[in-house]
Amino acid sequence: MRQDAERNRLRILEAAREVYAEQGVEAPLDVIARRAGVGNATLYRRFPDRAALIEVVFHDLLAATREAGERAREAEDPWSGLVDYVTHIFTGLAADRGVTDLMTTTIPGIPSLEGLHAHNTATFGLLLARCRESGTVCEDVTVEDLLFVLAALGRAVPAAEEASPGAWRRPLALLLNGLRAPGASLPGPALTPGGLEQALSRLH
């Protein structure tokens, strides 16, 4: 790649990070192009669609989140692993509206995101199973229950962070403490995996 082309690519990525953090991943690509100081045609030569740009912009962050999930799986105490992992994710949501979009909805065409969502489902399933074995969570909590309530609360994290830094920690603690209610049972059937996917797609 010529030096000027590489400079343009880096300017696009830097602008995209800024715009996505401020406005979320639905921000128009021409806004990113203007902030980068390049034409729309230059942006599309490098990144043919929104998904291709998101894949590159968030690749490292998604990889780091997956690594945090691996650490949670290996935690000696599964409840501490679960709490630490959820807190790691929510800290990212508070810092970047683009991360909020990626972690709380389903957006097709982004391989690293699809891989992370699958890894998350497996991670939370493993942690919940270990927590049930140790008697630290309600017996009938499913992975879909947990993923849905985390996504729903996660959508509100940026607004809470703007109102008062760290304000999201209180409702998150309330949510997690609710998983531990001794002897409690949950009303109605749990979401199926397909029902969860449909619900999350409607959140976006």
DOVONU-79414 format. One line per 3 residues: number of its first residue (from 1); their letters; for each residue x, y, z of C-alpha. Coordinates in Angstrom, 1 decimal. Layout:
! DOVONU-79414
NUM) A) X Y Z ~ ...
This chain:
! DOVONU-79414
1) MRQ) 0.0 0.0 0.0 ~ 1.3 3.4 -0.9 ~ 2.2 5.7 2.0
4) DAE) -0.6 8.2 1.3 ~ -3.1 5.4 1.0 ~ -1.9 4.0 4.4
7) RNR) -2.2 7.4 5.9 ~ -5.8 7.7 4.7 ~ -6.6 4.3 6.1
10) LRI) -5.3 5.2 9.5 ~ -7.1 8.5 9.5 ~ -10.4 6.7 8.6
13) LEA) -9.9 4.2 11.5 ~ -9.1 7.0 14.0 ~ -12.1 9.0 12.9
16) ARE) -14.3 5.9 13.0 ~ -13.2 5.2 16.6 ~ -14.1 8.7 17.6
19) VYA) -17.4 8.8 15.8 ~ -18.6 5.4 16.9 ~ -17.7 6.2 20.6
22) EQG) -19.8 9.3 20.4 ~ -22.7 8.3 18.2 ~ -22.7 4.5 18.1
25) VEA) -22.1 2.2 15.1 ~ -25.1 3.5 13.2 ~ -23.3 6.8 12.6
28) PLD) -23.3 7.6 8.8 ~ -20.1 6.7 7.0 ~ -20.0 10.1 5.4
31) VIA) -19.6 11.7 8.8 ~ -16.6 9.4 9.4 ~ -15.2 10.4 6.0
34) RRA) -15.5 14.1 6.7 ~ -13.9 13.8 10.1 ~ -11.0 11.8 8.5
37) GVG) -10.6 14.5 5.8 ~ -11.1 12.1 3.0 ~ -13.8 11.6 0.3
40) NAT) -16.5 8.9 0.5 ~ -14.9 7.1 -2.4 ~ -11.6 6.8 -0.5
43) LYR) -13.4 5.4 2.5 ~ -15.3 2.8 0.4 ~ -12.1 1.7 -1.4
46) RFP) -10.7 0.7 2.0 ~ -13.9 -0.5 3.6 ~ -16.7 -1.5 1.2
49) DRA) -19.4 -1.5 3.9 ~ -20.1 -0.6 7.5 ~ -19.5 -4.2 8.7
52) ALI) -16.0 -4.2 7.2 ~ -15.1 -1.0 9.0 ~ -16.6 -2.1 12.3
55) EVV) -14.6 -5.4 12.1 ~ -11.3 -3.6 11.9 ~ -12.1 -0.7 14.3
58) FHD) -13.3 -3.0 17.1 ~ -11.2 -6.1 16.4 ~ -8.7 -5.6 19.3
61) LLA) -11.4 -4.7 21.8 ~ -13.5 -7.7 20.9 ~ -10.4 -9.9 21.3
64) ATR) -9.6 -8.4 24.7 ~ -13.2 -9.1 25.8 ~ -12.9 -12.7 24.7
67) EAG) -9.6 -13.0 26.7 ~ -11.5 -11.6 29.8 ~ -14.1 -14.3 29.2
70) ERA) -11.4 -17.0 29.3 ~ -10.1 -15.6 32.6 ~ -13.6 -15.7 34.0
73) REA) -13.9 -19.4 33.0 ~ -10.7 -20.2 34.9 ~ -11.7 -18.3 38.0
76) EDP) -11.5 -20.5 41.2 ~ -14.8 -19.0 42.4 ~ -17.4 -19.0 39.6
79) WSG) -19.5 -16.2 41.1 ~ -16.5 -13.9 41.3 ~ -15.6 -14.9 37.8
82) LVD) -19.1 -14.0 36.6 ~ -19.2 -10.7 38.4 ~ -15.7 -9.7 37.3
85) YVT) -16.5 -10.5 33.7 ~ -19.8 -8.6 33.6 ~ -18.1 -5.6 35.2
88) HIF) -15.4 -5.7 32.6 ~ -18.0 -5.7 29.8 ~ -20.1 -2.9 31.4
91) TGL) -17.0 -0.7 31.9 ~ -16.5 -0.9 28.2 ~ -20.1 0.0 27.6
94) AAD) -19.7 3.1 29.7 ~ -16.7 4.3 27.8 ~ -17.9 3.8 24.2
97) RGV) -21.4 3.9 22.6 ~ -20.1 1.8 19.8 ~ -19.2 -0.9 22.2
100) TDL) -22.7 -0.7 23.7 ~ -24.2 -1.3 20.2 ~ -22.0 -4.3 19.6
103) MTT) -22.3 -6.0 23.0 ~ -26.1 -5.5 23.5 ~ -27.5 -6.3 20.0
106) TIP) -26.9 -8.6 17.1 ~ -25.3 -7.0 14.0 ~ -24.7 -9.4 11.1
109) GIP) -21.7 -9.6 8.9 ~ -19.0 -9.0 11.6 ~ -17.1 -12.3 12.1
112) SLE) -15.2 -11.3 15.3 ~ -18.4 -10.1 16.9 ~ -20.3 -13.2 16.0
115) GLH) -17.5 -15.2 17.5 ~ -17.5 -13.2 20.7 ~ -21.3 -13.6 21.1
118) AHN) -20.9 -17.4 20.7 ~ -18.0 -17.3 23.2 ~ -20.1 -15.2 25.6
121) TAT) -23.0 -17.7 25.5 ~ -20.6 -20.6 26.3 ~ -18.8 -18.6 29.0
124) FGL) -22.0 -17.6 30.8 ~ -23.4 -21.1 30.4 ~ -20.3 -22.6 32.0
127) LLA) -20.2 -20.0 34.9 ~ -23.9 -20.4 35.6 ~ -23.6 -24.2 35.7
130) RCR) -20.7 -23.9 38.2 ~ -22.6 -21.4 40.2 ~ -25.6 -23.7 40.4
133) ESG) -23.4 -26.5 41.5 ~ -22.1 -24.3 44.4 ~ -25.6 -23.1 45.3
136) TVC) -24.9 -19.4 44.5 ~ -27.6 -18.7 41.9 ~ -31.2 -19.5 41.4
139) EDV) -31.6 -23.0 40.0 ~ -33.8 -22.0 37.1 ~ -31.8 -19.0 35.7
142) TVE) -30.8 -19.7 32.1 ~ -28.1 -18.3 29.9 ~ -30.8 -16.6 27.8
145) DLL) -32.3 -15.0 31.0 ~ -28.9 -13.6 31.9 ~ -27.9 -12.4 28.4
148) FVL) -31.3 -10.6 27.9 ~ -31.3 -8.7 31.2 ~ -27.6 -7.7 30.7
151) AAL) -28.3 -6.5 27.2 ~ -31.4 -4.5 28.4 ~ -29.5 -2.9 31.2
154) GRA) -26.5 -2.4 29.1 ~ -28.4 -0.2 26.6 ~ -28.9 2.3 29.5
157) VPA) -25.3 2.4 30.6 ~ -24.1 5.3 28.4 ~ -26.9 7.5 29.6
160) AEE) -26.3 6.6 33.3 ~ -22.6 7.3 32.8 ~ -23.3 10.7 31.3
163) ASP) -25.6 11.6 34.2 ~ -23.1 10.5 36.9 ~ -19.9 8.6 36.2
166) GAW) -20.2 5.1 37.6 ~ -23.9 5.3 38.2 ~ -24.5 2.1 36.3
169) RRP) -22.7 0.1 38.9 ~ -25.6 0.3 41.3 ~ -28.3 -1.2 39.0
172) LAL) -25.8 -3.8 37.8 ~ -25.2 -4.9 41.4 ~ -29.0 -5.0 42.0
175) LLN) -29.4 -7.2 38.9 ~ -26.6 -9.6 39.9 ~ -27.8 -9.8 43.5
178) GLR) -31.2 -10.8 42.1 ~ -29.6 -13.9 40.6 ~ -28.6 -15.0 44.1
181) APG) -32.1 -14.8 45.8 ~ -32.3 -18.0 47.8 ~ -35.3 -20.2 47.1
184) ASL) -36.7 -17.7 44.5 ~ -38.3 -19.0 41.3 ~ -38.8 -17.1 38.0
187) PGP) -42.3 -16.7 36.4 ~ -43.0 -18.0 32.9 ~ -40.8 -19.8 30.5
190) ALT) -37.3 -18.7 29.7 ~ -36.4 -17.3 26.2 ~ -35.2 -19.8 23.7
193) PGG) -31.9 -19.1 21.9 ~ -33.9 -18.0 18.9 ~ -36.1 -15.8 21.0
196) LEQ) -33.1 -14.2 22.5 ~ -31.6 -13.4 19.1 ~ -34.9 -11.9 17.9
199) ALS) -35.2 -9.8 21.1 ~ -31.6 -8.5 20.8 ~ -32.0 -7.6 17.1
202) RLH) -35.0 -5.5 18.1 ~ -33.0 -3.6 20.7 ~ -30.8 -2.2 18.0
